[in-house]
Amino acid sequence: MISKHVKPSMANREGGIIKTEGTIHASNVMLYCTKCNKATRVAYKFLEDGTKVRVCKKCNETF
């Protein structure tokens, strides 16, 4: 939810702060770790075979 400041007008007699749905940038989205049951940041790690995997920053579990 975002707060939008609205001036009084003919269509909207009352001005003020209106809560509306808004967008969120993909960089602000956190992944949910099922092992530690929390939203977490993600680190990247390379395995022995050269594949790149995402890792939970809190419990070091791979996604």
mmCIF file of the N, C-alpha and C atoms, coordinates in Angstrom:
data_MODEL
# 
_entry.id   MODEL 
# 
loop_
_atom_site.group_PDB 
_atom_site.id 
_atom_site.type_symbol 
_atom_site.label_atom_id 
_atom_site.label_alt_id 
_atom_site.label_comp_id 
_atom_site.label_asym_id 
_atom_site.label_entity_id 
_atom_site.label_seq_id 
_atom_site.pdbx_PDB_ins_code 
_atom_site.Cartn_x 
_atom_site.Cartn_y 
_atom_site.Cartn_z 
_atom_site.occupancy 
_atom_site.B_iso_or_equiv 
_atom_site.pdbx_formal_charge 
_atom_site.auth_seq_id 
_atom_site.auth_comp_id 
_atom_site.auth_asym_id 
_atom_site.auth_atom_id 
_atom_site.pdbx_PDB_model_num 
ATOM 1   N N  . MET A 1 1  ? 0.846   -1.179  0.000   1.00 0.00 ? 1  MET A N  1 
ATOM 2   C CA . MET A 1 1  ? 0.000   0.000   0.000   1.00 0.00 ? 1  MET A CA 1 
ATOM 3   C C  . MET A 1 1  ? 0.893   1.244   0.000   1.00 0.00 ? 1  MET A C  1 
ATOM 4   N N  . ILE A 1 2  ? 0.514   2.227   -0.804  1.00 0.00 ? 2  ILE A N  1 
ATOM 5   C CA . ILE A 1 2  ? 1.233   3.495   -0.849  1.00 0.00 ? 2  ILE A CA 1 
ATOM 6   C C  . ILE A 1 2  ? 0.303   4.606   -0.419  1.00 0.00 ? 2  ILE A C  1 
ATOM 7   N N  . SER A 1 3  ? 0.852   5.697   0.074   1.00 0.00 ? 3  SER A N  1 
ATOM 8   C CA . SER A 1 3  ? 0.084   6.869   0.470   1.00 0.00 ? 3  SER A CA 1 
ATOM 9   C C  . SER A 1 3  ? 0.206   7.910   -0.624  1.00 0.00 ? 3  SER A C  1 
ATOM 10  N N  . LYS A 1 4  ? -0.938  8.396   -1.090  1.00 0.00 ? 4  LYS A N  1 
ATOM 11  C CA . LYS A 1 4  ? -0.967  9.396   -2.154  1.00 0.00 ? 4  LYS A CA 1 
ATOM 12  C C  . LYS A 1 4  ? -1.631  10.653  -1.609  1.00 0.00 ? 4  LYS A C  1 
ATOM 13  N N  . HIS A 1 5  ? -0.947  11.794  -1.753  1.00 0.00 ? 5  HIS A N  1 
ATOM 14  C CA . HIS A 1 5  ? -1.486  13.064  -1.296  1.00 0.00 ? 5  HIS A CA 1 
ATOM 15  C C  . HIS A 1 5  ? -2.343  13.661  -2.405  1.00 0.00 ? 5  HIS A C  1 
ATOM 16  N N  . VAL A 1 6  ? -3.610  13.965  -2.083  1.00 0.00 ? 6  VAL A N  1 
ATOM 17  C CA . VAL A 1 6  ? -4.562  14.441  -3.085  1.00 0.00 ? 6  VAL A CA 1 
ATOM 18  C C  . VAL A 1 6  ? -5.078  15.813  -2.668  1.00 0.00 ? 6  VAL A C  1 
ATOM 19  N N  . LYS A 1 7  ? -5.052  16.766  -3.617  1.00 0.00 ? 7  LYS A N  1 
ATOM 20  C CA . LYS A 1 7  ? -5.596  18.094  -3.358  1.00 0.00 ? 7  LYS A CA 1 
ATOM 21  C C  . LYS A 1 7  ? -7.112  18.078  -3.547  1.00 0.00 ? 7  LYS A C  1 
ATOM 22  N N  . PRO A 1 8  ? -7.829  18.913  -2.844  1.00 0.00 ? 8  PRO A N  1 
ATOM 23  C CA . PRO A 1 8  ? -9.270  18.999  -3.064  1.00 0.00 ? 8  PRO A CA 1 
ATOM 24  C C  . PRO A 1 8  ? -9.571  19.489  -4.476  1.00 0.00 ? 8  PRO A C  1 
ATOM 25  N N  . SER A 1 9  ? -10.595 18.910  -5.107  1.00 0.00 ? 9  SER A N  1 
ATOM 26  C CA . SER A 1 9  ? -10.999 19.309  -6.450  1.00 0.00 ? 9  SER A CA 1 
ATOM 27  C C  . SER A 1 9  ? -12.508 19.167  -6.565  1.00 0.00 ? 9  SER A C  1 
ATOM 28  N N  . MET A 1 10 ? -13.029 19.418  -7.750  1.00 0.00 ? 10 MET A N  1 
ATOM 29  C CA . MET A 1 10 ? -14.473 19.284  -7.958  1.00 0.00 ? 10 MET A CA 1 
ATOM 30  C C  . MET A 1 10 ? -14.906 17.819  -7.856  1.00 0.00 ? 10 MET A C  1 
ATOM 31  N N  . ALA A 1 11 ? -14.101 16.911  -8.339  1.00 0.00 ? 11 ALA A N  1 
ATOM 32  C CA . ALA A 1 11 ? -14.455 15.497  -8.286  1.00 0.00 ? 11 ALA A CA 1 
ATOM 33  C C  . ALA A 1 11 ? -14.277 14.941  -6.875  1.00 0.00 ? 11 ALA A C  1 
ATOM 34  N N  . ASN A 1 12 ? -13.241 15.398  -6.188  1.00 0.00 ? 12 ASN A N  1 
ATOM 35  C CA . ASN A 1 12 ? -12.954 14.925  -4.837  1.00 0.00 ? 12 ASN A CA 1 
ATOM 36  C C  . ASN A 1 12 ? -12.960 16.134  -3.915  1.00 0.00 ? 12 ASN A C  1 
ATOM 37  N N  . ARG A 1 13 ? -14.068 16.363  -3.218  1.00 0.00 ? 13 ARG A N  1 
ATOM 38  C CA . ARG A 1 13 ? -14.209 17.551  -2.365  1.00 0.00 ? 13 ARG A CA 1 
ATOM 39  C C  . ARG A 1 13 ? -13.217 17.565  -1.223  1.00 0.00 ? 13 ARG A C  1 
ATOM 40  N N  . GLU A 1 14 ? -12.951 16.394  -0.670  1.00 0.00 ? 14 GLU A N  1 
ATOM 41  C CA . GLU A 1 14 ? -12.012 16.312  0.436   1.00 0.00 ? 14 GLU A CA 1 
ATOM 42  C C  . GLU A 1 14 ? -10.635 15.940  -0.093  1.00 0.00 ? 14 GLU A C  1 
ATOM 43  N N  . GLY A 1 15 ? -9.650  16.662  0.321   1.00 0.00 ? 15 GLY A N  1 
ATOM 44  C CA . GLY A 1 15 ? -8.280  16.295  -0.001  1.00 0.00 ? 15 GLY A CA 1 
ATOM 45  C C  . GLY A 1 15 ? -7.734  15.417  1.103   1.00 0.00 ? 15 GLY A C  1 
ATOM 46  N N  . GLY A 1 16 ? -6.463  15.182  1.073   1.00 0.00 ? 16 GLY A N  1 
ATOM 47  C CA . GLY A 1 16 ? -5.854  14.425  2.144   1.00 0.00 ? 16 GLY A CA 1 
ATOM 48  C C  . GLY A 1 16 ? -4.986  13.301  1.624   1.00 0.00 ? 16 GLY A C  1 
ATOM 49  N N  . ILE A 1 17 ? -4.721  12.379  2.489   1.00 0.00 ? 17 ILE A N  1 
ATOM 50  C CA . ILE A 1 17 ? -3.861  11.248  2.157   1.00 0.00 ? 17 ILE A CA 1 
ATOM 51  C C  . ILE A 1 17 ? -4.741  10.034  1.901   1.00 0.00 ? 17 ILE A C  1 
ATOM 52  N N  . ILE A 1 18 ? -4.593  9.460   0.718   1.00 0.00 ? 18 ILE A N  1 
ATOM 53  C CA . ILE A 1 18 ? -5.381  8.295   0.319   1.00 0.00 ? 18 ILE A CA 1 
ATOM 54  C C  . ILE A 1 18 ? -4.449  7.104   0.176   1.00 0.00 ? 18 ILE A C  1 
ATOM 55  N N  . LYS A 1 19 ? -4.821  5.984   0.767   1.00 0.00 ? 19 LYS A N  1 
ATOM 56  C CA . LYS A 1 19 ? -4.042  4.746   0.644   1.00 0.00 ? 19 LYS A CA 1 
ATOM 57  C C  . LYS A 1 19 ? -4.534  3.997   -0.595  1.00 0.00 ? 19 LYS A C  1 
ATOM 58  N N  . THR A 1 20 ? -3.618  3.675   -1.509  1.00 0.00 ? 20 THR A N  1 
ATOM 59  C CA . THR A 1 20 ? -3.943  2.906   -2.694  1.00 0.00 ? 20 THR A CA 1 
ATOM 60  C C  . THR A 1 20 ? -2.921  1.790   -2.874  1.00 0.00 ? 20 THR A C  1 
ATOM 61  N N  . GLU A 1 21 ? -3.269  0.813   -3.700  1.00 0.00 ? 21 GLU A N  1 
ATOM 62  C CA . GLU A 1 21 ? -2.327  -0.248  -4.015  1.00 0.00 ? 21 GLU A CA 1 
ATOM 63  C C  . GLU A 1 21 ? -1.282  0.295   -4.969  1.00 0.00 ? 21 GLU A C  1 
ATOM 64  N N  . GLY A 1 22 ? -0.056  -0.165  -4.809  1.00 0.00 ? 22 GLY A N  1 
ATOM 65  C CA . GLY A 1 22 ? 1.015   0.302   -5.664  1.00 0.00 ? 22 GLY A CA 1 
ATOM 66  C C  . GLY A 1 22 ? 1.927   -0.843  -6.065  1.00 0.00 ? 22 GLY A C  1 
ATOM 67  N N  . THR A 1 23 ? 2.889   -0.510  -6.883  1.00 0.00 ? 23 THR A N  1 
ATOM 68  C CA . THR A 1 23 ? 3.834   -1.522  -7.352  1.00 0.00 ? 23 THR A CA 1 
ATOM 69  C C  . THR A 1 23 ? 5.053   -1.555  -6.444  1.00 0.00 ? 23 THR A C  1 
ATOM 70  N N  . ILE A 1 24 ? 5.779   -2.657  -6.524  1.00 0.00 ? 24 ILE A N  1 
ATOM 71  C CA . ILE A 1 24 ? 7.019   -2.802  -5.780  1.00 0.00 ? 24 ILE A CA 1 
ATOM 72  C C  . ILE A 1 24 ? 8.079   -3.282  -6.766  1.00 0.00 ? 24 ILE A C  1 
ATOM 73  N N  . HIS A 1 25 ? 9.262   -2.757  -6.659  1.00 0.00 ? 25 HIS A N  1 
ATOM 74  C CA . HIS A 1 25 ? 10.343  -3.129  -7.566  1.00 0.00 ? 25 HIS A CA 1 
ATOM 75  C C  . HIS A 1 25 ? 10.848  -4.527  -7.216  1.00 0.00 ? 25 HIS A C  1 
ATOM 76  N N  . ALA A 1 26 ? 11.277  -5.249  -8.212  1.00 0.00 ? 26 ALA A N  1 
ATOM 77  C CA . ALA A 1 26 ? 11.721  -6.630  -8.016  1.00 0.00 ? 26 ALA A CA 1 
ATOM 78  C C  . ALA A 1 26 ? 12.923  -6.725  -7.081  1.00 0.00 ? 26 ALA A C  1 
ATOM 79  N N  . SER A 1 27 ? 13.747  -5.686  -7.006  1.00 0.00 ? 27 SER A N  1 
ATOM 80  C CA . SER A 1 27 ? 14.910  -5.736  -6.122  1.00 0.00 ? 27 SER A CA 1 
ATOM 81  C C  . SER A 1 27 ? 14.516  -5.663  -4.654  1.00 0.00 ? 27 SER A C  1 
ATOM 82  N N  . ASN A 1 28 ? 13.312  -5.234  -4.351  1.00 0.00 ? 28 ASN A N  1 
ATOM 83  C CA . ASN A 1 28 ? 12.856  -5.139  -2.961  1.00 0.00 ? 28 ASN A CA 1 
ATOM 84  C C  . ASN A 1 28 ? 12.101  -6.374  -2.487  1.00 0.00 ? 28 ASN A C  1 
ATOM 85  N N  . VAL A 1 29 ? 11.922  -7.360  -3.355  1.00 0.00 ? 29 VAL A N  1 
ATOM 86  C CA . VAL A 1 29 ? 11.204  -8.575  -2.989  1.00 0.00 ? 29 VAL A CA 1 
ATOM 87  C C  . VAL A 1 29 ? 12.181  -9.549  -2.343  1.00 0.00 ? 29 VAL A C  1 
ATOM 88  N N  . MET A 1 30 ? 11.775  -10.143 -1.217  1.00 0.00 ? 30 MET A N  1 
ATOM 89  C CA . MET A 1 30 ? 12.618  -11.115 -0.532  1.00 0.00 ? 30 MET A CA 1 
ATOM 90  C C  . MET A 1 30 ? 12.038  -12.506 -0.732  1.00 0.00 ? 30 MET A C  1 
ATOM 91  N N  . LEU A 1 31 ? 12.910  -13.498 -0.775  1.00 0.00 ? 31 LEU A N  1 
ATOM 92  C CA . LEU A 1 31 ? 12.478  -14.882 -0.878  1.00 0.00 ? 31 LEU A CA 1 
ATOM 93  C C  . LEU A 1 31 ? 12.176  -15.434 0.506   1.00 0.00 ? 31 LEU A C  1 
ATOM 94  N N  . TYR A 1 32 ? 11.304  -16.441 0.547   1.00 0.00 ? 32 TYR A N  1 
ATOM 95  C CA . TYR A 1 32 ? 10.903  -17.057 1.800   1.00 0.00 ? 32 TYR A CA 1 
ATOM 96  C C  . TYR A 1 32 ? 11.636  -18.385 1.948   1.00 0.00 ? 32 TYR A C  1 
ATOM 97  N N  . CYS A 1 33 ? 12.357  -18.530 3.028   1.00 0.00 ? 33 CYS A N  1 
ATOM 98  C CA . CYS A 1 33 ? 13.105  -19.763 3.301   1.00 0.00 ? 33 CYS A CA 1 
ATOM 99  C C  . CYS A 1 33 ? 12.192  -20.711 4.074   1.00 0.00 ? 33 CYS A C  1 
ATOM 100 N N  . THR A 1 34 ? 12.019  -21.910 3.545   1.00 0.00 ? 34 THR A N  1 
ATOM 101 C CA . THR A 1 34 ? 11.142  -22.874 4.206   1.00 0.00 ? 34 THR A CA 1 
ATOM 102 C C  . THR A 1 34 ? 11.821  -23.554 5.392   1.00 0.00 ? 34 THR A C  1 
ATOM 103 N N  . LYS A 1 35 ? 13.131  -23.540 5.445   1.00 0.00 ? 35 LYS A N  1 
ATOM 104 C CA . LYS A 1 35 ? 13.837  -24.173 6.561   1.00 0.00 ? 35 LYS A CA 1 
ATOM 105 C C  . LYS A 1 35 ? 13.770  -23.309 7.823   1.00 0.00 ? 35 LYS A C  1 
ATOM 106 N N  . CYS A 1 36 ? 14.077  -22.006 7.693   1.00 0.00 ? 36 CYS A N  1 
ATOM 107 C CA . CYS A 1 36 ? 14.054  -21.137 8.880   1.00 0.00 ? 36 CYS A CA 1 
ATOM 108 C C  . CYS A 1 36 ? 12.740  -20.353 9.000   1.00 0.00 ? 36 CYS A C  1 
ATOM 109 N N  . ASN A 1 37 ? 11.800  -20.531 8.064   1.00 0.00 ? 37 ASN A N  1 
ATOM 110 C CA . ASN A 1 37 ? 10.455  -19.927 8.091   1.00 0.00 ? 37 ASN A CA 1 
ATOM 111 C C  . ASN A 1 37 ? 10.492  -18.407 8.216   1.00 0.00 ? 37 ASN A C  1 
ATOM 112 N N  . LYS A 1 38 ? 11.403  -17.767 7.454   1.00 0.00 ? 38 LYS A N  1 
ATOM 113 C CA . LYS A 1 38 ? 11.526  -16.316 7.471   1.00 0.00 ? 38 LYS A CA 1 
ATOM 114 C C  . LYS A 1 38 ? 11.787  -15.811 6.063   1.00 0.00 ? 38 LYS A C  1 
ATOM 115 N N  . ALA A 1 39 ? 11.465  -14.553 5.827   1.00 0.00 ? 39 ALA A N  1 
ATOM 116 C CA . ALA A 1 39 ? 11.877  -13.899 4.595   1.00 0.00 ? 39 ALA A CA 1 
ATOM 117 C C  . ALA A 1 39 ? 13.355  -13.575 4.735   1.00 0.00 ? 39 ALA A C  1 
ATOM 118 N N  . THR A 1 40 ? 14.125  -13.809 3.682   1.00 0.00 ? 40 THR A N  1 
ATOM 119 C CA . THR A 1 40 ? 15.562  -13.685 3.798   1.00 0.00 ? 40 THR A CA 1 
ATOM 120 C C  . THR A 1 40 ? 16.168  -13.084 2.550   1.00 0.00 ? 40 THR A C  1 
ATOM 121 N N  . ARG A 1 41 ? 17.335  -12.513 2.722   1.00 0.00 ? 41 ARG A N  1 
ATOM 122 C CA . ARG A 1 41 ? 18.112  -12.075 1.575   1.00 0.00 ? 41 ARG A CA 1 
ATOM 123 C C  . ARG A 1 41 ? 18.794  -13.288 0.966   1.00 0.00 ? 41 ARG A C  1 
ATOM 124 N N  . VAL A 1 42 ? 19.271  -13.122 -0.259  1.00 0.00 ? 42 VAL A N  1 
ATOM 125 C CA . VAL A 1 42 ? 19.827  -14.245 -0.980  1.00 0.00 ? 42 VAL A CA 1 
ATOM 126 C C  . VAL A 1 42 ? 21.287  -13.990 -1.297  1.00 0.00 ? 42 VAL A C  1 
ATOM 127 N N  . ALA A 1 43 ? 22.105  -15.001 -1.092  1.00 0.00 ? 43 ALA A N  1 
ATOM 128 C CA . ALA A 1 43 ? 23.504  -14.986 -1.520  1.00 0.00 ? 43 ALA A CA 1 
ATOM 129 C C  . ALA A 1 43 ? 23.627  -16.015 -2.641  1.00 0.00 ? 43 ALA A C  1 
ATOM 130 N N  . TYR A 1 44 ? 24.676  -15.900 -3.427  1.00 0.00 ? 44 TYR A N  1 
ATOM 131 C CA . TYR A 1 44 ? 24.921  -16.844 -4.506  1.00 0.00 ? 44 TYR A CA 1 
ATOM 132 C C  . TYR A 1 44 ? 26.207  -17.596 -4.222  1.00 0.00 ? 44 TYR A C  1 
ATOM 133 N N  . LYS A 1 45 ? 26.195  -18.887 -4.552  1.00 0.00 ? 45 LYS A N  1 
ATOM 134 C CA . LYS A 1 45 ? 27.350  -19.727 -4.299  1.00 0.00 ? 45 LYS A CA 1 
ATOM 135 C C  . LYS A 1 45 ? 27.517  -20.673 -5.481  1.00 0.00 ? 45 LYS A C  1 
ATOM 136 N N  . PHE A 1 46 ? 28.762  -20.991 -5.821  1.00 0.00 ? 46 PHE A N  1 
ATOM 137 C CA . PHE A 1 46 ? 29.044  -21.943 -6.880  1.00 0.00 ? 46 PHE A CA 1 
ATOM 138 C C  . PHE A 1 46 ? 29.331  -23.308 -6.259  1.00 0.00 ? 46 PHE A C  1 
ATOM 139 N N  . LEU A 1 47 ? 28.702  -24.351 -6.804  1.00 0.00 ? 47 LEU A N  1 
ATOM 140 C CA . LEU A 1 47 ? 28.935  -25.709 -6.338  1.00 0.00 ? 47 LEU A CA 1 
ATOM 141 C C  . LEU A 1 47 ? 30.170  -26.284 -7.021  1.00 0.00 ? 47 LEU A C  1 
ATOM 142 N N  . GLU A 1 48 ? 30.550  -27.511 -6.625  1.00 0.00 ? 48 GLU A N  1 
ATOM 143 C CA . GLU A 1 48 ? 31.745  -28.138 -7.187  1.00 0.00 ? 48 GLU A CA 1 
ATOM 144 C C  . GLU A 1 48 ? 31.638  -28.352 -8.695  1.00 0.00 ? 48 GLU A C  1 
ATOM 145 N N  . ASP A 1 49 ? 30.413  -28.628 -9.171  1.00 0.00 ? 49 ASP A N  1 
ATOM 146 C CA . ASP A 1 49 ? 30.242  -28.877 -10.604 1.00 0.00 ? 49 ASP A CA 1 
ATOM 147 C C  . ASP A 1 49 ? 30.116  -27.600 -11.424 1.00 0.00 ? 49 ASP A C  1 
ATOM 148 N N  . GLY A 1 50 ? 30.215  -26.442 -10.785 1.00 0.00 ? 50 GLY A N  1 
ATOM 149 C CA . GLY A 1 50 ? 30.209  -25.166 -11.486 1.00 0.00 ? 50 GLY A CA 1 
ATOM 150 C C  . GLY A 1 50 ? 28.851  -24.499 -11.591 1.00 0.00 ? 50 GLY A C  1 
ATOM 151 N N  . THR A 1 51 ? 27.796  -25.100 -11.039 1.00 0.00 ? 51 THR A N  1 
ATOM 152 C CA . THR A 1 51 ? 26.471  -24.481 -11.112 1.00 0.00 ? 51 THR A CA 1 
ATOM 153 C C  . THR A 1 51 ? 26.333  -23.423 -10.026 1.00 0.00 ? 51 THR A C  1 
ATOM 154 N N  . LYS A 1 52 ? 25.616  -22.372 -10.366 1.00 0.00 ? 52 LYS A N  1 
ATOM 155 C CA . LYS A 1 52 ? 25.390  -21.266 -9.449  1.00 0.00 ? 52 LYS A CA 1 
ATOM 156 C C  . LYS A 1 52 ? 24.039  -21.470 -8.764  1.00 0.00 ? 52 LYS A C  1 
ATOM 157 N N  . VAL A 1 53 ? 24.006  -21.426 -7.431  1.00 0.00 ? 53 VAL A N  1 
ATOM 158 C CA . VAL A 1 53 ? 22.775  -21.637 -6.675  1.00 0.00 ? 53 VAL A CA 1 
ATOM 159 C C  . VAL A 1 53 ? 22.544  -20.472 -5.726  1.00 0.00 ? 53 VAL A C  1 
ATOM 160 N N  . ARG A 1 54 ? 21.276  -20.268 -5.373  1.00 0.00 ? 54 ARG A N  1 
ATOM 161 C CA . ARG A 1 54 ? 20.918  -19.259 -4.380  1.00 0.00 ? 54 ARG A CA 1 
ATOM 162 C C  . ARG A 1 54 ? 20.975  -19.878 -2.997  1.00 0.00 ? 54 ARG A C  1 
ATOM 163 N N  . VAL A 1 55 ? 21.442  -19.113 -2.012  1.00 0.00 ? 55 VAL A N  1 
ATOM 164 C CA . VAL A 1 55 ? 21.631  -19.610 -0.648  1.00 0.00 ? 55 VAL A CA 1 
ATOM 165 C C  . VAL A 1 55 ? 20.981  -18.622 0.317   1.00 0.00 ? 55 VAL A C  1 
ATOM 166 N N  . CYS A 1 56 ? 20.300  -19.144 1.330   1.00 0.00 ? 56 CYS A N  1 
ATOM 167 C CA . CYS A 1 56 ? 19.708  -18.317 2.387   1.00 0.00 ? 56 CYS A CA 1 
ATOM 168 C C  . CYS A 1 56 ? 20.828  -17.702 3.209   1.00 0.00 ? 56 CYS A C  1 
ATOM 169 N N  . LYS A 1 57 ? 20.761  -16.390 3.461   1.00 0.00 ? 57 LYS A N  1 
ATOM 170 C CA . LYS A 1 57 ? 21.800  -15.702 4.238   1.00 0.00 ? 57 LYS A CA 1 
ATOM 171 C C  . LYS A 1 57 ? 21.737  -16.068 5.724   1.00 0.00 ? 57 LYS A C  1 
ATOM 172 N N  . LYS A 1 58 ? 20.574  -16.514 6.217   1.00 0.00 ? 58 LYS A N  1 
ATOM 173 C CA . LYS A 1 58 ? 20.425  -16.787 7.641   1.00 0.00 ? 58 LYS A CA 1 
ATOM 174 C C  . LYS A 1 58 ? 20.818  -18.213 8.017   1.00 0.00 ? 58 LYS A C  1 
ATOM 175 N N  . CYS A 1 59 ? 20.428  -19.207 7.181   1.00 0.00 ? 59 CYS A N  1 
ATOM 176 C CA . CYS A 1 59 ? 20.686  -20.585 7.562   1.00 0.00 ? 59 CYS A CA 1 
ATOM 177 C C  . CYS A 1 59 ? 21.546  -21.352 6.553   1.00 0.00 ? 59 CYS A C  1 
ATOM 178 N N  . ASN A 1 60 ? 21.992  -20.698 5.495   1.00 0.00 ? 60 ASN A N  1 
ATOM 179 C CA . ASN A 1 60 ? 22.860  -21.281 4.455   1.00 0.00 ? 60 ASN A CA 1 
ATOM 180 C C  . ASN A 1 60 ? 22.228  -22.472 3.741   1.00 0.00 ? 60 ASN A C  1 
ATOM 181 N N  . GLU A 1 61 ? 20.906  -22.537 3.677   1.00 0.00 ? 61 GLU A N  1 
ATOM 182 C CA . GLU A 1 61 ? 20.198  -23.584 2.932   1.00 0.00 ? 61 GLU A CA 1 
ATOM 183 C C  . GLU A 1 61 ? 20.063  -23.156 1.482   1.00 0.00 ? 61 GLU A C  1 
ATOM 184 N N  . THR A 1 62 ? 20.254  -24.079 0.542   1.00 0.00 ? 62 THR A N  1 
ATOM 185 C CA . THR A 1 62 ? 20.125  -23.736 -0.886  1.00 0.00 ? 62 THR A CA 1 
ATOM 186 C C  . THR A 1 62 ? 18.655  -23.741 -1.272  1.00 0.00 ? 62 THR A C  1 
ATOM 187 N N  . PHE A 1 63 ? 18.286  -22.874 -2.201  1.00 0.00 ? 63 PHE A N  1 
ATOM 188 C CA . PHE A 1 63 ? 16.912  -22.805 -2.720  1.00 0.00 ? 63 PHE A CA 1 
ATOM 189 C C  . PHE A 1 63 ? 16.767  -23.682 -3.927  1.00 0.00 ? 63 PHE A C  1 
# 
